[in-house]
Amino acid sequence: MCGLAGIVALRPGCSPPARNELVKMAAILSHRGPDEYGIYRDDHAGLAHARLSIVDIATGQQPMADESGTLWIAFNGEIFNYVELRDQLITLGYRFRTSSDTEVILQAWRAWGEKAFDRMNGQWAIALWDATLQKLVLSRDPMGICPLYWCEHDHHLYFASEVKAIFAANPAIPRALDPVGIDQTLTFWSVVPPQSVFAGISELEPGHIRTYERSTIRDIALPVAESTELFQGSVDDAAIAVKDAIENAVSLRMLRADVSVGSYLSGGLDSSLVAALGQKFAHNRFQTFSLRFEDAEYDETFYQRMLVEKIGSEHHEVVVSRSDIANIFPEVVYHTERPVLRTAPAPLFLLSRLVRQHGTKVVLTGEGADEVFAGYDLFREGKVRRFWGRQPTSIWRHRLLERLYPYLARSPVSQRGMARQFFGKNLENSASAGFAHGPRWETASALKRLLNQDIKQAIASNEAVAKLVASLPSEFHQWDALAQDQHIEIRTLLAGYLLSSQGDRMLLGNSVEGRFPFLDKHVVALANSLPANYKLHVLDEKHVVKRAAEGIIPTSIIARNKQPYRAPDALSFFAPNAPDYVAQAFSESALLNSNVFDVKAVGLLFKKCRARGAAGQFSNADNMAVVAVLSTQLLHQHFIAICPQAIKRVAFRTDVDRASQQET
């Protein structure tokens, strides 16, 4: 993947985008695309591109124009079915000068207009500029894999893959944290697009097209996946269909690249299945990459090596300590561009660095399987609580909760009385939207006690959950309960946190592209068509995926208890040799400067955690509180208190300047 950016004048008579602004935007995105840089500029618009060369390395430079030289594109991502689309377009009479998927998008737009995006199977953020019509088209893939932000300032539209590029373009663009974005983060663990954490900056919603044509702005939503009739076969039929769909998705992502493709390997079901299928389609050597932890609670080395022994991959590992997490965390927050409630992105940043060090640009991951095939304990928890809610006085139904969270040393269901009190809330509302997510949202929302009065007052009427529920699709209440839970999980956590803070940003921070077979268009459509009990069979999560994996990966990996990816949190920041930035971020002066948190409340939190030290035990609430405060403070330091400075000199291979020289 790459980095794209651009500027468009929104009113007649506005000055053309300045070339130096476009240069700054491309340069600060150099981590996303260090291979080549390009700029296009005319009297009304400018595009900038930082390229990570994956497909058609020789002739795929961007920004790219059609043969008329009036339709231009800057593109981040991959269209995996571009070969098939190209053949269709050739049949229609279109001709191609390159072998890139980028040119296929250009010609597909000419042939089908907005309907072109419905035909694409891939991950993308796209900016198309029609110089003749003075029309800008922004598009983002339905699952939200590739990021795209925009803001309007001084009658100009600024857009980019990352917010730092917008800030770098023009120092006059206001920089401030948005209380609504903070409120959403401390509810859902992430902002929900179009909301961002920065005031005045919006994130293009996944699966949306936004067009600007002179004074007219239009927003169009794409379907999440192809509409499919409810699957009619048996669970055995479904397992075969799922295996075939995932294998096809892996094949596309392995073969549609002009560089070698490796795979992440956590040791769980999803990454093991992807890695095993990836090895099948590798041209030559196949590399796998794993995280290990010094803390045994988080380590999955045994299962990782079991899979490596079976498939014979060339395997690489990075062992992560608490001090590693603490030392890298400021750089991690620079790339996330948002607060996080867990340190989990940090080890993934170190993992992508390992990938890059071994000369690999592309990795497959198992991300998305839990969302589309119902793998999370949250889905099981919701099912148990709904069952319990039908007989709230039952003395045994809630005991089913004890089958959840076996991987946690301090499980939330280990103390029956507290578990019954916590999970038993709002059982009478089991048919309401967000019922399954309520306990997690309530836990995160408790962190708002740390906010100062200014922020509390600003969000007092925000009603984050109510606004989310009001924005759900009109057909939402016609779906079964599991489908509702999955939709909300995808809407709130997948794109905003897992594919962003743990995905795109940690990968591209080290110039590595991630590919996600479980989020393939056809895999998602198939998963959406399956009966709920094929995915969550009683309390067996991802039941049909486990059936599909039989004979491909070891039975012990299929049968193991699910262990979601986690990392040490607050413990990482309170060792005797903790980096100086931690205490500084929690200092009174820094807290007053950011003006987000209550100085006294955060001071007490820091004092308590420091007293416990690295040998102490931290509650779930304290873990989230420490990471939330620290990441927000670092975010303010990176982007509000200090303007982005990490702009290196780059040489532009594509440099088309058609603008007049009127501007200063």
RAJOWO-V470298 format. One record per backbone hydrogen bond with DSSP energy under -0.5 kcal/mol. CO is the residue of the C=O (numbers start at 0). NH is the residue of the N-H. Records with the same first field share a line. If there is no record, write none. Layout:
# RAJOWO-V470298
CO->NH / NH
This chain:
# RAJOWO-V470298
2->49
3->160
4->47
5->158
6->45
7->156
10->13
17->20 / 21
18->22
19->23
20->24
21->25
22->26
23->27
24->28
25->28
26->29 / 647
28->31 / 32
35->50
36->652 / 653
37->48
38->655
39->46
40->657
43->8
44->41
45->6
46->39
47->4
48->37
49->2
50->34 / 35 / 52
51->53
53->257
55->59
63->72
65->68
69->71 / 130
70->65
71->128
72->62 / 63
73->126
75->124
77->79 / 122
78->81
80->84
81->85
82->86
83->87
84->88
85->89
86->90
87->91
88->93
89->92
99->103
100->104
101->105
102->106
103->107
104->108
105->109
106->110
107->111
108->112
111->114
112->115
113->116
114->117 / 118
115->118 / 119
116->119
119->121
120->79 / 80
122->77
123->140
124->75
125->138
126->73
127->129 / 136
128->71 / 130
129->133 / 134
133->213
134->129
135->211
136->127
137->209
138->125
140->143 / 206
147->203
148->159
149->201
150->157
152->155
154->9 / 10
155->152 / 157
156->7
157->150
158->5
159->148
161->164 / 165
162->165 / 166
163->167
164->168
165->169
169->172
175->198
176->178
177->181
178->182
179->183
180->184
181->185
183->186 / 187 / 188 / 189
184->188
190->192
191->194
193->202
196->177
197->200
201->149
204->207
206->221
207->139
208->219
209->137
210->217
211->135
212->215
215->212
217->210
219->208
233->237
234->238
235->239
236->240
237->241
238->242
239->243
240->244
241->245
242->246
243->247
244->248
245->249
246->250
247->251
248->252
249->253
250->254
251->255
254->256
259->360 / 361
261->363
262->288
267->271
268->272
269->273
270->274
271->275
272->276
273->277
274->278
275->279
276->280
277->280
278->281
284->283
285->313
286->262
287->315
288->264
289->317
291->319
293->295
294->297 / 298
295->298
299->303
300->304
301->305
302->306
303->307
304->308
305->309
306->310
307->311 / 312
312->314
313->287
315->289
317->291 / 319
319->293
320->324
321->325
322->326
323->327
324->328
327->330 / 331
328->332
329->333
330->334
331->335
332->336
342->345 / 346
343->347
344->348
345->349
346->350
347->351
348->352
349->353
350->354
351->355
352->356
353->357
354->357 / 359
355->358
360->512
361->261
362->514
363->263
364->516
365->368
367->371
368->372
369->374 / 375
372->541
373->541
375->378 / 379
376->380
377->381
378->382
379->383
380->384
381->385
382->386
383->387
384->388
385->389
386->389
387->390
388->391
390->393
395->398
396->399
397->400
398->401
399->402
400->403
404->407
407->410
410->413
413->415
414->418
415->419
416->420
417->421
418->422
419->423
421->424
423->426
425->428
426->429
428->431
431->434
433->437
434->437
436->440
437->441
438->442
439->443
440->444
441->445
443->446
444->447
445->448
446->449
447->450
449->597
451->455
452->456
453->457
454->458
455->459
456->459
458->461 / 462
462->466
463->467
464->468
465->469
466->470
467->470
468->471
472->475
474->477
475->478
479->483
480->484
481->485
482->486
483->487
484->488
485->489
486->490
487->491
488->492 / 493
489->494
492->496 / 497
493->498
496->501
498->503
499->504 / 505
502->506
503->507
504->508
506->509 / 511
507->510
512->362
514->364 / 516
515->518
516->519
519->523
520->524
521->525
522->526
523->527
524->528
525->528 / 529
526->529
528->230
530->533 / 534
531->534 / 535
533->543
534->536 / 542
535->537
536->538 / 539
538->540
539->536 / 542
541->545
542->546
543->547
544->548
545->549
546->549
548->551 / 552
552->550
553->556 / 557
554->558
555->559
568->571
569->572
570->573
573->613
574->577
578->581 / 582
579->583
580->584
581->585
583->586
586->590
587->591
588->592
589->593
590->594 / 595
595->451
596->598
597->601
598->602
599->603
600->604
601->605
602->606
603->607
604->608
605->609
606->610
607->611
608->612
612->615
618->622
619->623
620->624
621->625
622->626
623->627
624->628
625->629
626->630
627->631
628->632
629->633
630->634
631->635
632->636
633->637
634->638
635->639 / 640 / 641
636->641
644->646
645->647
650->36 / 652
652->654
653->38
654->656
655->40 / 657
